[in-house]
Amino acid sequence: MISSRSVAHITLFLTAMMLLQSADSFLQPQARSPIISIAPTKQQQHRYMTNNDDDDDYIDEDSLGDWRSFRMNLANSATSTSSSSSIDGIDLSEDSPPSTAITSEEESSSSSSSTTSSSTKERPKSVSKQNEQLLSAQNSALAEEYINGVWAHESSIPEVGGLVCRMPLESEIYRGSPDSFMYQKLQTFLDSDDYDRTEDVTSRQQQGRSSRTSSSTTSQSMSFSALAAKTVFWYRGAEKLLKKEILQIMATANANGRIDPSDLDEESLELLQLYMDHQSTWQEVCLVTEMSNEGKGGSKTITINRPMAFKLSKSMARLVLMGALLASENDSTNFVRKERDGGETQNLVKFLGAFENQCAVYVGGPDDMDKPAVLVHGIADLPGAVEISRGTGIYQGGLEAAIDGVLSGKYKPLDFRFFVGHTRYAKGQLEDAVTKGKYQPIACSRPLVLKQCIQLPKPLWHEVLEFCGGELKEISKLELTKREDL
C-alpha cells in the first residue's frame, strides 16, 4: 500500500509539471489566488489508498529527489503578470484604477526592483529588514540561509516539519464549518442590508493612510485589489458581528459582573467557547513534529513563538534539563525536583556553564510540561540528534553534544531552542481544527522554524503570513491595525 506521504510527493510533482506546462493557467479571468498544495485532496487520498494494484505498492522516496527544494523553487516561481485577475493581493486588472498604497521600507525596495512594463511581482523575498538584522546578530549562518532562500506558502493539510498558524477569530468563523451557528450568522449578516460594505472598505483606506504615519519602518502596504477588498469585506463583517454578539452576552451579567453559563443559549455558548479558546492560543505558530501514520495515533505540535526565558537560573535549568514533578495527587502545585545523584549534578553544572547567560526557552504547549524540554536545532551532524522528517533539516535531541559544543566554542547558545511542553492531538483532531478554520497549515523553509523569537520587530506570525502572500498577507495587515505596540 502506498503511504500517504508518498502520494503527497507524487501529487506535488505531477501538479508542478502541469503548472510548468501551462503557466498561464494561474492567470485566467476570475481565477483565485494560487495555492500550491503539498498533499492530495481527500478524494485523491481515497482513490490512491484504495488502489489494490500490487505493482505500485512500493515507491523509493529517494528517487523523487529533493522535493522540498523543488517546492521552494516552484513557490518562488509563482509570479503574477498582467491579467484581469488578482494574485497575491496585487490588482492585475487593466480596467481597475491604480491602487493606492502606503508602502513599508521593505516593500518599497522590493517594488523598485521591478523594471518590466507588465504588472509582475513575485512572492516577497523580504518582509522585515529589522528581523533579518536581528537574525544576523544571533546566527549568521542561518541568516544567510534565510536571506538567500526563505519561502512559505499555504498548504491544504498539516505535515511534519511544516507549520500550523492560529487564525484570527474572524477568519475561523468565516472559514468554519457550515454547521456552526456563527458561520451561518456571518453569512446571513454579510448578505444583509445591515452591513454597509462601502463604509468598511473606505474605513480601511482611511485607517491605512493614518496609521503609523510617525514611523516609515512600521507602515504597512495597503493594497486595494479585488482580493484585498474581498478580505476586508468578510473580515470587517465578522468583526462587527463578533462585537454585537459579545455585547449581548455581556448584557446577561449580574450585578457583580459575572455571567452564568446556564443563562446562555446554545449559540452564545458556542461563541463563548470559541472566544476563550482563541484568547489562549492567539497567533500561535506551531511546528508539527508528529502526524498520525496511516490512520493510527494522533499528532503533536510545538508552539515556537512563546518565549519563556532568555537566561537560566538554577531552578530554570533544572526544569529544562530534568523536568518538573507534581508534589502529590492532591496538590496541583508544581515543584522542581533536586538532582538524584552526582551524575545529574554534574550535568546540571555543565548545562549552566554552557547556557546560563544566554538560553532560548519557550513554552511549547500545555501537555507534558513536567517533562524535560525538547531541544530543536538545525545541526545535521550533532551526535544524538534526529531529523523530525527526512529533508526538513530540522532536528531534535543531542543535548549532551550541544552542551559540549557550546562549552568548546564550536556552537553558540542561540543555535539551539528549548521547548517546555507541547500540544498533543488525538487522531484527526488537528485535521479537524484545520477544516474548521482554526489553524492554517503552512509549508516553509527551515529558517522560519529555527530562528529565535526573541523581541522580534515584526512578530513571527505576521512574518510567516506575509511570506505566504495572498489572503493570508491581507489578514496579517488587518490584524496589525489592532496593535498599538508595533
C-alpha positions in Angstrom: 0.0 0.0 0.0 1.3 3.4 -0.9 1.9 5.7 2.1 0.1 9.0 2.3 3.4 10.8 2.3 4.5 9.1 -0.9 1.2 10.1 -2.5 1.8 13.6 -1.4 5.2 13.6 -3.1 3.9 12.2 -6.4 0.9 14.6 -6.4 3.2 17.6 -5.9 5.5 16.6 -8.8 2.5 15.9 -11.2 0.9 19.2 -10.2 4.2 21.0 -10.7 4.6 19.5 -14.2 1.1 20.6 -15.2 1.8 24.1 -13.9 5.1 24.4 -15.7 3.4 23.2 -19.0 0.6 25.7 -18.7 1.9 28.6 -16.5 -0.8 31.0 -17.8 -3.5 28.8 -16.2 -2.9 30.8 -13.0 -4.0 33.9 -14.8 -7.3 33.0 -16.3 -10.1 35.6 -15.7 -11.6 35.3 -12.2 -9.0 32.8 -11.1 -8.4 32.5 -7.4 -5.1 33.2 -5.8 -2.9 30.2 -6.5 -2.3 27.7 -3.7 0.5 25.2 -4.1 -0.7 22.1 -2.4 1.7 19.7 -0.9 -0.7 16.8 -0.5 -3.7 15.3 -2.4 -7.3 16.1 -1.6 -9.4 13.7 0.5 -10.9 12.3 -2.7 -7.4 11.8 -4.2 -6.2 10.1 -1.0 -9.2 7.8 -1.0 -8.7 6.9 -4.7 -5.0 6.2 -4.3 -5.2 4.4 -0.9 -7.9 2.1 -2.1 -6.0 1.1 -5.3 -5.1 -2.6 -5.0 -2.6 -2.7 -7.8 0.3 -4.6 -6.2 2.8 -3.3 -8.8 2.5 0.2 -7.3 2.9 -0.8 -3.6 6.5 0.4 -3.3 7.9 3.7 -4.2 11.5 4.7 -3.5 11.2 8.1 -2.0 14.9 8.8 -2.6 14.2 8.5 -6.4 11.9 11.5 -6.1 14.9 13.8 -5.5 14.9 16.8 -3.2 11.2 17.5 -3.4 11.4 20.3 -0.7 13.9 22.2 -2.8 11.7 21.6 -5.8 8.7 23.0 -4.0 10.8 26.0 -2.9 11.6 26.8 -6.5 8.0 26.3 -7.5 6.8 28.6 -4.8 9.3 31.3 -5.7 8.4 31.0 -9.4 4.6 31.6 -8.8 4.7 35.1 -10.1 1.9 37.4 -11.1 1.6 39.0 -14.5 -0.9 41.3 -16.3 -4.3 39.8 -16.2 -7.9 40.6 -15.2 -7.5 38.6 -12.0 -5.9 39.4 -8.7 -3.0 37.4 -7.5 -1.3 37.6 -4.1 -3.1 40.8 -3.2 -2.0 42.6 -6.3 -4.6 44.2 -8.5 -3.9 42.9 -12.0 -7.0 44.2 -13.8 -6.4 46.6 -16.6 -9.8 48.1 -16.0 -9.2 48.8 -12.4 -7.9 52.2 -11.2 -4.3 52.4 -9.9 -4.2 51.1 -6.4 -3.4 53.4 -3.5 -0.7 52.1 -1.2 1.3 53.1 1.9 4.4 51.1 1.3 6.9 49.9 4.0 10.7 50.3 3.7 11.0 46.6 2.8 8.3 46.6 0.2 9.5 49.9 -1.4 12.9 48.4 -2.1 11.3 45.2 -3.4 8.9 47.0 -5.8 11.6 49.3 -7.1 13.5 46.3 -8.4 10.7 45.5 -10.9 11.6 47.0 -14.3 9.1 45.2 -16.6 6.3 47.1 -18.1 3.7 44.5 -17.1 2.4 44.2 -13.6 4.7 41.5 -12.4 5.6 40.7 -8.8 7.0 37.6 -7.1 6.2 36.3 -3.7 8.0 38.6 -1.2 11.7 37.8 -0.6 11.8 40.0 2.5 9.1 41.3 4.8 11.3 42.8 7.6 14.8 44.1 7.3 14.9 44.6 11.1 14.1 40.9 11.6 16.9 40.0 9.2 19.4 42.2 11.1 18.4 40.6 14.4 18.8 37.1 13.0 22.2 38.0 11.6 23.4 39.1 15.1 22.1 35.8 16.6 23.1 33.2 13.9 25.0 34.4 10.9 24.8 31.1 9.0 21.1 30.8 9.4 20.6 34.4 8.5 22.5 33.8 5.2 20.2 30.9 4.5 17.2 33.0 5.4 18.2 35.9 3.2 19.1 33.8 0.2 16.2 31.3 0.2 13.4 31.9 2.7 9.9 30.9 1.4 6.5 29.9 2.7 3.2 29.1 1.2 -0.2 27.9 2.5 -1.0 24.2 2.3 -4.1 22.1 2.4 -3.1 19.7 5.3 -0.5 19.7 8.1 2.8 17.9 7.5 5.7 17.1 9.8 8.3 19.8 9.5 5.7 22.4 8.5 3.8 24.9 10.5 0.2 25.5 11.6 -0.7 29.1 12.4 -3.6 30.0 14.6 -6.0 32.1 12.6 -7.9 35.2 13.9 -11.4 34.5 15.3 -12.9 36.5 12.4 -11.2 34.1 10.0 -12.1 31.0 12.0 -15.8 31.9 11.8 -15.7 32.8 8.1 -13.8 29.7 7.1 -15.5 27.5 9.6 -18.0 24.6 9.5 -21.3 25.3 7.8 -22.9 23.7 10.7 -21.6 26.3 13.1 -24.1 28.9 14.4 -21.6 31.7 14.0 -20.7 30.7 10.4 -24.4 30.8 9.5 -24.9 34.1 11.3 -21.9 35.6 9.5 -23.1 34.5 6.0 -26.6 36.0 6.7 -25.0 39.2 8.0 -22.7 39.6 5.0 -25.7 39.2 2.7 -27.9 41.6 4.6 -28.5 45.3 4.3 -27.3 45.8 7.9 -23.7 45.6 6.7 -22.6 48.7 4.8 -19.8 47.3 2.5 -18.8 50.7 1.2 -18.3 52.1 4.7 -15.9 49.3 5.7 -13.7 49.5 2.6 -13.5 53.3 3.0 -12.7 53.0 6.7 -9.8 50.6 6.0 -8.4 53.0 3.4 -8.6 55.9 5.8 -7.1 53.8 8.6 -4.3 52.7 6.3 -3.4 56.2 5.4 -3.5 57.5 9.0 -2.0 54.6 10.9 1.7 54.5 11.8 2.5 57.7 10.0 5.2 58.6 12.5 7.3 55.6 11.6 8.0 54.6 8.0 9.6 51.3 9.1 6.3 50.0 10.5 3.9 51.4 8.0 2.1 48.6 6.2 1.3 48.3 2.5 -2.4 48.9 2.0 -3.5 47.2 -1.2 -7.0 47.8 -2.6 -7.1 45.0 -5.1 -10.1 42.7 -5.6 -8.6 40.2 -3.2 -7.8 42.8 -0.6 -11.3 44.2 -0.9 -12.9 40.8 -0.5 -10.8 40.1 2.5 -11.7 43.4 4.1 -15.3 42.8 3.4 -15.7 39.5 5.2 -13.2 40.4 8.0 -14.9 43.6 8.9 -18.2 41.9 8.7 -17.0 39.2 11.1 -15.5 41.8 13.4 -18.9 43.7 13.6 -20.8 40.5 14.2 -18.5 39.4 17.0 -18.7 42.7 18.7 -22.5 42.7 18.6 -22.8 39.1 19.8 -20.3 39.6 22.7 -22.1 42.7 23.9 -25.3 40.6 24.0 -23.5 38.0 26.2 -22.1 40.7 28.4 -25.6 42.1 28.9 -26.5 38.9 30.8 -24.0 39.6 33.5 -25.4 40.0 37.1 -24.7 43.0 39.4 -21.3 41.6 40.3 -20.3 41.4 36.6 -20.5 37.6 36.5 -22.0 35.6 33.6 -23.8 32.4 34.5 -23.4 30.0 31.5 -26.7 28.4 32.4 -28.4 31.6 31.3 -26.9 31.5 27.8 -28.4 29.8 24.8 -26.6 27.2 22.7 -25.5 29.8 20.1 -24.0 32.1 22.8 -22.2 29.2 24.4 -20.6 28.3 21.1 -19.3 31.8 20.7 -18.1 32.0 24.3 -16.1 28.7 23.8 -14.6 30.0 20.5 -13.6 33.3 22.1 -12.0 31.7 25.1 -10.1 29.2 23.0 -8.9 32.0 20.7 -7.7 34.0 23.7 -5.5 31.1 24.9 -4.0 30.3 21.5 -3.8 33.8 20.0 -1.4 34.0 17.0 0.3 30.7 17.8 2.9 29.5 15.3 3.3 25.8 15.8 5.8 23.3 14.4 4.3 19.9 13.5 6.6 17.2 14.9 4.3 14.2 14.6 1.4 13.2 12.4 -0.8 10.1 12.5 0.6 7.4 10.4 -1.9 5.8 8.0 -4.8 6.5 10.3 -3.0 5.4 13.5 -2.3 7.6 16.5 -2.5 11.3 16.8 -0.5 14.4 16.1 1.9 16.7 18.1 2.9 20.3 17.7 5.3 22.6 19.4 4.5 26.3 19.7 7.6 28.2 18.6 6.7 31.8 19.3 6.0 31.8 23.1 9.3 32.8 24.8 9.7 31.7 28.4 13.2 32.7 29.4 16.3 34.2 27.8 18.7 33.2 30.6 19.0 30.3 33.0 18.6 30.4 36.8 19.4 27.2 38.6 15.7 26.3 39.0 15.0 27.0 35.3 18.0 24.9 34.3 16.6 22.0 36.4 13.2 22.5 34.7 14.7 22.4 31.2 17.1 19.6 31.9 15.2 17.3 34.2 11.6 18.4 34.1 9.2 19.1 37.0 7.1 16.7 39.0 3.7 17.1 40.8 4.1 17.2 44.5 1.2 14.8 45.1 -2.1 13.7 43.6 -3.9 16.1 45.9 -1.7 19.1 45.3 -1.6 20.6 41.8 1.4 22.9 42.7 4.5 22.1 40.6 7.9 21.9 42.3 11.3 21.5 40.7 13.0 18.3 41.8 16.5 18.1 43.0 19.3 16.1 41.5 19.1 12.4 42.4 22.8 11.7 42.2 26.3 13.1 41.4 25.8 12.4 37.7 22.8 14.7 37.5 24.5 17.3 39.5 27.5 17.2 37.1 25.1 17.5 34.1 23.4 20.5 35.7 26.7 22.3 36.3 27.8 21.7 32.7 24.4 22.8 31.3 24.6 26.0 33.3 28.1 26.6 32.2 27.0 26.4 28.6 23.6 28.2 28.7 23.4 30.2 31.9 24.0 33.6 30.3 22.1 33.0 27.1 19.4 30.4 26.6 16.2 30.5 24.5 13.5 28.6 26.4 9.9 28.6 25.1 6.5 27.3 26.2 5.9 24.6 23.6 2.3 23.8 24.8 0.2 22.7 27.7 0.9 18.9 27.5 3.8 17.2 29.4 5.1 20.4 30.8 6.5 18.3 33.7 8.9 16.5 31.3 12.4 17.7 30.2 12.4 20.3 27.5 12.7 19.3 23.8 15.8 20.6 22.0 15.3 21.8 18.4 18.1 22.9 16.1 19.4 22.7 12.5 22.7 20.9 13.1 22.7 17.8 11.0 25.9 16.2 12.4 25.2 16.8 16.1 25.6 13.4 17.8 22.3 12.1 19.2 20.1 14.4 17.0 17.3 13.0 14.9 15.7 14.7 11.9 12.0 15.2 12.6 11.2 14.3 8.9 13.5 13.5 6.1 14.6 16.5 4.1 13.4 19.1 6.6 16.8 20.0 8.0 15.1 20.3 11.4 16.5 18.2 14.2 15.5 17.1 17.8 17.8 15.9 20.5 21.6 15.7 21.0 21.6 17.7 24.2 24.9 16.3 25.6 26.7 17.1 22.3 25.1 20.6 22.3 26.4 21.3 25.8 29.9 20.2 24.9 29.8 22.1 21.6 28.8 25.4 23.3 31.4 24.9 26.0 34.1 24.3 23.4 33.1 27.3 21.3 32.0 25.2 18.3 28.4 26.3 18.7 26.6 29.4 20.1 23.8 29.1 22.7 21.3 30.7 20.3 21.9 27.9 17.7 19.5 25.9 19.9 15.9 26.3 21.1 14.4 24.6 24.2 10.7 23.9 24.4 8.9 23.0 27.6 5.7 21.1 26.8 3.8 20.5 23.5 0.3 20.1 22.3 -1.0 16.6 21.7 -3.9 15.9 19.4 -5.9 12.7 19.3 -6.5 11.0 15.9 -8.0 13.5 13.5 -8.2 16.4 15.9 -5.6 18.6 14.2 -7.0 17.9 10.8 -10.4 18.8 12.2 -9.1 22.1 13.6 -7.7 22.9 10.1 -11.0 22.1 8.4 -12.9 24.3 10.8 -10.6 27.3 10.1 -8.9 27.4 13.4 -5.4 26.7 12.1 -3.8 27.3 8.7 -1.2 24.7 7.6 1.9 26.4 6.0 4.9 24.8 4.3 8.0 26.8 4.7 11.8 26.8 4.6 13.6 25.8 7.8 15.0 29.3 8.8 11.4 30.4 9.7 11.3 27.4 12.1 14.8 27.6 13.5 15.1 31.4 14.1 14.8 32.7 17.6 11.6 34.6 18.5 13.2 37.0 21.0 11.9 40.5 20.8 11.3 40.3 17.0 10.5 43.8 15.5 7.9 42.0 13.3 6.2 39.1 15.2 6.8 35.7 13.6 3.0 35.2 13.0 2.9 38.2 10.8 6.2 37.4 9.1 5.1 33.9 8.1 1.7 35.1 6.8 3.2 37.9 4.8 5.7 35.5 3.1 2.7 33.4 2.0 1.1 36.4 0.2 -2.5 36.4 -1.0 -5.3 36.4 1.5 -3.0 35.5 4.4 -1.0 38.6 3.8 -4.2 40.7 3.8 -5.3 39.1 7.1 -1.9 39.9 8.6 -2.3 43.6 7.7 -5.8 43.7 9.2 -4.6 42.2 12.4 -1.7 44.7 12.6 -4.2 47.6 12.6 -5.4 46.3 16.0 -2.0 46.6 17.6 -0.5 49.7 19.2 2.7 48.1 20.3 4.3 47.7 16.9 
